[in-house]
Amino acid sequence: MLVKIDKINEVEHKVNVTLLDIDDLGSVVPMKDLELNLPLYDESVINILKTSTHVIIFTEVPPNGGNPTIISAINLTDDEL
């Protein structure tokens, strides 16, 4: 999913993001705000999120149906966006 990073809370291992979509005209449109879990033992994902404003993320939903956990992140520059 394509998201904008809003706030990272490393103490609680959470990140607040805005889910983005691209409309038929190619404009980036905010869809909804989400709270996602950060991976507990993968600093590389956290470092990507800290240095980026827009990222493509892949998540894993826990069996209990809680907030998804980010398992991978790819940085997007403003030009790529």
NORZI-V152183 format. One record per pair of residues at least 12 apart in sequence whose C-alpha atoms are under 7 Angstrom apart, sorted by the first residue. I is the first residue (numbers start at 1). J is the second residue. Records with the same first field share a line. If there is no record, write none. Layout:
I->J + J
//
This chain:
1->56 + 57 + 58
2->19 + 20 + 21 + 55 + 56 + 57
3->17 + 18 + 19 + 20 + 54 + 55 + 56
4->17 + 18 + 19 + 53 + 54 + 55
5->17 + 18 + 53 + 54
6->18
13->37 + 38
14->35 + 36 + 37 + 38
15->35 + 36 + 37 + 38
16->34 + 35 + 36
17->33 + 34 + 35
18->30 + 32 + 33 + 34
19->31 + 32 + 33 + 34
35->67
36->67 + 68 + 69 + 70
37->67 + 68 + 69 + 70
38->69 + 70
39->69 + 70 + 71
45->72 + 73
48->73 + 75
52->75
54->75 + 76
55->73 + 74 + 75 + 76
56->73 + 74 + 75
57->70 + 72 + 73 + 74
58->70 + 71 + 72 + 73
59->71
//
